[in-house]
């Protein structure tokens, strides 16, 4: 694994990780979930290792919200800045995904690009896939996506964080970090909490809440796979039905796969190798890999 530096149009240098190199024709770009990165999420590491050992490169695409706090280079100012999920700007989702995709295509020269996501990373790639004018992506892998408005109702400390955030922003304290961990796991400023709540670009899996849009799913051009754990706690009583509903909103749903992993949770705890093997199988069986292998 090597560290990858990807500069965004706004001048921020995102730090990803790459397994394998551009001697392979095919790469999976995997957008991580909130506060999830290759250094602490074995799911990502296991997937990257297996793919690279199988002749497929894997880029773990870290955005701001992959770390609680991290030092980034800001080339618009020529200075280092501390960023992370505590002060993320969710309006930049499309730009961050596009930056990784264009880096893989134009700078590294990969012939076949699979775009994947886990948890909130899946919502990010749905937003990108449904709105990009480019045809860079040959296949997609959506795993454990989130109905964000339903998520706001079931995660711990959300109400406390939201109420305090509104008050603090009104008082001019929007940059202050809340006294409660957002969702029980992440520090966030008041501005970031409200920005997350109002991030309409991530409300693209409204299966349970009914709050959001499905046009992005319908506009996705390539085929792909939807992967879910049978015990995913943020997808309601039937995770597989959740994913089947998402797939039904795509234009070419009959040619997509819906895969349920028995006894697996939202983060596939204890099932990381199984998840990685499923991702590999999906890529190998896809048309883009078949063309590459030929």
C-alpha positions as CSV (number, residue, x, y, z in Angstrom):
1,X,0.0,0.0,0.0
2,X,1.2,3.5,-0.9
3,X,-0.1,6.9,0.0
4,X,-1.8,8.7,-2.9
5,X,-2.1,12.5,-3.1
6,X,-5.0,13.8,-5.2
7,X,-5.5,17.5,-5.7
8,X,-9.0,18.9,-6.0
9,X,-9.9,21.9,-8.2
10,X,-10.3,24.0,-5.0
11,X,-6.7,23.4,-4.2
12,X,-7.0,20.9,-1.4
13,X,-4.8,17.8,-1.5
14,X,-6.7,14.7,-0.5
15,X,-4.7,11.8,0.8
16,X,-5.8,8.4,-0.4
17,X,-4.2,5.0,-0.5
18,X,-3.4,2.7,-3.5
19,X,-3.0,-1.1,-3.6
20,X,-1.2,-2.2,-6.7
21,X,-0.2,0.3,-9.5
22,X,-1.1,1.5,-12.9
23,X,0.5,-1.6,-14.6
24,X,-2.9,-3.1,-14.1
25,X,-5.7,-2.2,-16.6
26,X,-8.5,-2.1,-14.0
27,X,-8.9,-0.2,-10.8
28,X,-11.5,0.0,-8.1
29,X,-11.9,3.5,-6.5
30,X,-13.6,3.0,-3.1
31,X,-15.1,6.0,-1.4
32,X,-15.0,5.5,2.4
33,X,-17.8,6.1,4.9
34,X,-17.9,8.9,7.5
35,X,-14.9,8.7,9.8
36,X,-13.7,5.6,8.0
37,X,-10.2,5.2,6.5
38,X,-7.8,2.5,5.5
39,X,-5.8,2.9,8.7
40,X,-8.7,1.9,11.0
41,X,-11.2,0.0,8.8
42,X,-10.0,-3.5,8.1
43,X,-12.8,-3.8,5.4
44,X,-10.9,-1.4,3.2
45,X,-7.5,-2.9,3.8
46,X,-8.7,-6.5,3.2
47,X,-10.4,-5.4,-0.1
48,X,-7.3,-3.6,-1.3
49,X,-5.0,-6.5,-0.5
50,X,-7.2,-9.1,-2.2
51,X,-7.8,-7.1,-5.4
52,X,-4.1,-6.1,-5.8
53,X,-3.1,-9.8,-5.4
54,X,-5.6,-10.6,-8.1
55,X,-4.3,-8.1,-10.7
56,X,-6.8,-5.3,-9.9
57,X,-5.6,-2.1,-8.4
58,X,-7.6,-0.5,-5.6
59,X,-7.6,3.2,-4.6
60,X,-9.1,3.9,-1.2
61,X,-10.5,7.4,-1.7
62,X,-10.4,9.5,1.5
63,X,-12.4,12.7,1.6
64,X,-12.6,15.1,4.5
65,X,-14.9,13.0,6.5
66,X,-12.6,10.0,6.5
67,X,-10.7,11.4,9.5
68,X,-11.7,13.2,12.6
69,X,-8.8,15.5,12.1
70,X,-6.0,15.5,9.5
71,X,-3.5,17.9,8.1
72,X,-4.1,18.7,4.4
73,X,-2.1,20.8,2.0
74,X,-4.1,23.7,0.7
75,X,-2.5,24.8,-2.6
76,X,-4.9,27.7,-2.9
77,X,-3.2,29.3,0.1
78,X,0.2,27.5,0.1
79,X,-0.4,26.4,3.7
80,X,-1.2,23.4,5.7
81,X,-4.7,23.3,7.2
82,X,-6.4,21.0,9.7
83,X,-9.5,19.4,8.3
84,X,-11.7,16.4,8.8
85,X,-15.2,15.4,9.6
86,X,-15.4,18.0,12.3
87,X,-15.5,20.8,9.6
88,X,-16.4,19.0,6.4
89,X,-18.2,20.7,3.6
90,X,-20.6,18.2,2.2
91,X,-21.3,20.4,-0.8
92,X,-17.9,19.3,-2.1
93,X,-18.9,15.6,-2.5
94,X,-19.1,15.7,-6.3
95,X,-15.7,17.5,-6.6
96,X,-14.0,15.1,-4.3
97,X,-15.3,12.0,-6.1
98,X,-14.5,13.5,-9.5
99,X,-11.0,14.3,-8.5
100,X,-10.2,10.7,-7.7
101,X,-11.9,9.5,-10.9
102,X,-10.0,11.9,-13.1
103,X,-6.7,11.2,-11.3
104,X,-7.1,7.5,-12.0
105,X,-8.2,8.0,-15.6
106,X,-6.1,11.0,-16.8
107,X,-2.9,10.8,-14.6
108,X,-2.6,7.1,-13.9
109,X,-4.0,5.9,-17.2
110,X,-6.3,3.1,-16.0
111,X,-8.4,1.7,-18.8
112,X,-11.2,0.3,-16.7
113,X,-12.6,2.1,-13.7
114,X,-15.0,0.6,-11.1
115,X,-16.4,3.1,-8.7
116,X,-17.3,1.8,-5.3
117,X,-18.5,3.1,-1.9
118,X,-19.2,1.9,1.6
119,X,-21.7,3.5,3.9
120,X,-21.9,7.2,3.2
121,X,-19.3,6.7,0.5
122,X,-22.0,4.9,-1.4
123,X,-24.3,7.9,-1.2
124,X,-21.4,10.0,-2.6
125,X,-20.8,7.8,-5.6
126,X,-24.6,7.6,-6.4
127,X,-24.5,11.4,-6.4
128,X,-21.5,11.5,-8.7
129,X,-22.8,8.7,-11.0
130,X,-26.2,10.3,-11.4
131,X,-24.8,13.7,-12.3
132,X,-21.6,13.3,-14.2
133,X,-21.5,14.1,-17.9
134,X,-18.5,11.9,-18.3
135,X,-18.4,8.2,-19.2
136,X,-15.3,7.2,-17.1
137,X,-17.0,4.6,-15.0
138,X,-17.4,1.0,-16.3
139,X,-19.1,-0.6,-13.3
140,X,-20.2,0.4,-9.8
141,X,-20.4,-1.2,-6.4
142,X,-22.7,0.2,-3.8
143,X,-22.4,-1.3,-0.3
144,X,-24.2,-0.4,2.9
145,X,-25.6,3.0,1.7
146,X,-27.5,5.2,4.1
147,X,-31.0,6.7,4.1
148,X,-29.6,9.8,5.8
149,X,-32.9,11.2,7.1
150,X,-33.7,7.8,8.7
151,X,-30.2,7.6,10.0
152,X,-30.7,11.0,11.7
153,X,-33.6,9.4,13.7
154,X,-31.9,6.3,15.0
155,X,-28.3,7.3,15.7
156,X,-27.4,8.3,19.3
157,X,-26.9,11.9,20.3
158,X,-28.3,13.2,17.0
159,X,-31.1,15.2,18.5
160,X,-28.8,16.8,21.1
161,X,-26.2,17.6,18.5
162,X,-28.8,19.1,16.2
163,X,-30.4,21.3,18.8
164,X,-27.1,22.6,20.1
165,X,-25.8,23.2,16.6
166,X,-28.8,25.3,15.7
167,X,-28.4,27.4,18.9
168,X,-24.7,27.9,18.5
169,X,-24.9,28.9,14.8
170,X,-27.6,31.5,15.8
171,X,-25.2,32.7,18.4
172,X,-22.3,33.0,15.9
173,X,-20.5,30.0,17.4
174,X,-20.7,27.8,14.2
175,X,-17.1,26.8,14.2
176,X,-17.1,25.5,17.8
177,X,-17.0,21.7,18.3
178,X,-20.1,20.3,20.0
179,X,-19.8,18.7,23.4
180,X,-21.4,15.4,22.2
181,X,-19.9,13.1,19.6
182,X,-22.1,13.2,16.5
183,X,-23.8,9.8,16.2
184,X,-21.8,8.7,19.2
185,X,-18.5,8.4,17.2
186,X,-17.4,11.7,15.7
187,X,-16.6,15.3,16.7
188,X,-18.3,17.9,14.6
189,X,-18.6,21.7,14.6
190,X,-22.1,23.2,14.7
191,X,-21.8,24.4,11.1
192,X,-20.9,20.9,9.9
193,X,-23.8,19.3,11.7
194,X,-26.3,21.6,10.0
195,X,-24.5,21.2,6.7
196,X,-24.8,17.5,7.0
197,X,-28.5,17.7,7.8
198,X,-29.1,20.0,4.8
199,X,-26.9,18.0,2.4
200,X,-29.6,17.2,-0.3
201,X,-26.9,15.7,-2.5
202,X,-26.6,12.8,0.0
203,X,-30.3,12.2,0.3
204,X,-30.4,9.7,-2.6
205,X,-31.4,6.5,-0.8
206,X,-34.8,7.5,0.7
207,X,-36.2,4.0,1.2
208,X,-37.2,4.3,4.8
209,X,-37.7,8.0,5.3
210,X,-39.2,9.0,2.0
211,X,-37.2,12.2,2.2
212,X,-34.9,12.7,-0.7
213,X,-34.6,12.0,-4.4
214,X,-34.2,9.0,-6.6
215,X,-33.3,10.7,-9.9
216,X,-29.6,10.2,-9.3
217,X,-30.1,6.4,-9.1
218,X,-32.2,6.5,-12.3
219,X,-29.6,8.5,-14.2
220,X,-26.7,6.0,-13.4
221,X,-25.4,4.8,-16.8
222,X,-23.2,1.7,-16.0
223,X,-24.4,-1.5,-14.4
224,X,-23.2,-2.6,-11.0
225,X,-23.8,-4.4,-7.8
226,X,-25.5,-3.6,-4.5
227,X,-24.0,-5.4,-1.4
228,X,-25.6,-5.4,2.0
229,X,-25.2,-7.2,5.3
230,X,-28.2,-9.2,6.5
231,X,-27.9,-7.5,9.9
232,X,-27.3,-4.0,8.7
233,X,-28.8,-1.9,11.5
234,X,-29.4,1.2,9.5
235,X,-31.5,-0.2,6.7
236,X,-34.6,-1.2,8.7
237,X,-36.1,-4.6,9.2
238,X,-35.1,-6.0,5.8
239,X,-31.7,-4.9,4.5
240,X,-32.1,-6.9,1.3
241,X,-35.4,-5.3,0.5
242,X,-33.8,-2.0,1.2
243,X,-31.2,-2.7,-1.5
244,X,-33.7,-4.2,-3.9
245,X,-35.7,-1.0,-3.7
246,X,-32.7,1.1,-4.5
247,X,-31.9,-1.1,-7.5
248,X,-35.5,-0.8,-8.7
249,X,-35.0,2.9,-9.0
250,X,-32.1,2.4,-11.4
251,X,-32.7,2.5,-15.2
252,X,-31.3,-0.9,-16.0
253,X,-32.1,-2.8,-12.7
254,X,-32.5,-6.2,-14.4
255,X,-28.8,-6.2,-15.2
256,X,-27.6,-5.3,-11.7
257,X,-26.9,-7.6,-8.8
258,X,-28.2,-7.4,-5.3
259,X,-26.1,-9.5,-2.9
260,X,-26.9,-10.1,0.8
261,X,-24.1,-11.3,3.1
262,X,-25.5,-13.6,5.9
263,X,-24.9,-12.5,9.5
264,X,-23.0,-9.4,8.4
265,X,-23.4,-5.9,10.0
266,X,-23.2,-2.5,8.5
267,X,-19.4,-2.5,8.6
268,X,-19.2,-6.3,7.9
269,X,-17.4,-6.9,11.2
270,X,-15.8,-10.3,11.1
271,X,-16.8,-10.7,7.5
272,X,-14.1,-8.5,5.8
273,X,-12.6,-11.3,3.8
274,X,-16.0,-12.4,2.6
275,X,-16.9,-8.9,1.6
276,X,-13.6,-8.5,-0.3
277,X,-14.1,-11.8,-2.1
278,X,-17.6,-10.7,-3.2
279,X,-16.3,-7.4,-4.5
280,X,-13.6,-9.3,-6.5
281,X,-16.2,-11.7,-7.9
282,X,-18.4,-8.8,-9.0
283,X,-15.5,-7.1,-10.8
284,X,-14.3,-10.3,-12.5
285,X,-17.8,-11.1,-13.7
286,X,-18.4,-7.6,-15.0
287,X,-18.0,-6.9,-18.7
288,X,-15.3,-4.3,-18.2
289,X,-13.0,-6.8,-16.6
290,X,-13.7,-9.4,-19.2
291,X,-12.7,-6.9,-21.9
292,X,-9.5,-6.1,-19.9
293,X,-8.6,-9.8,-19.5
294,X,-9.0,-10.4,-23.2
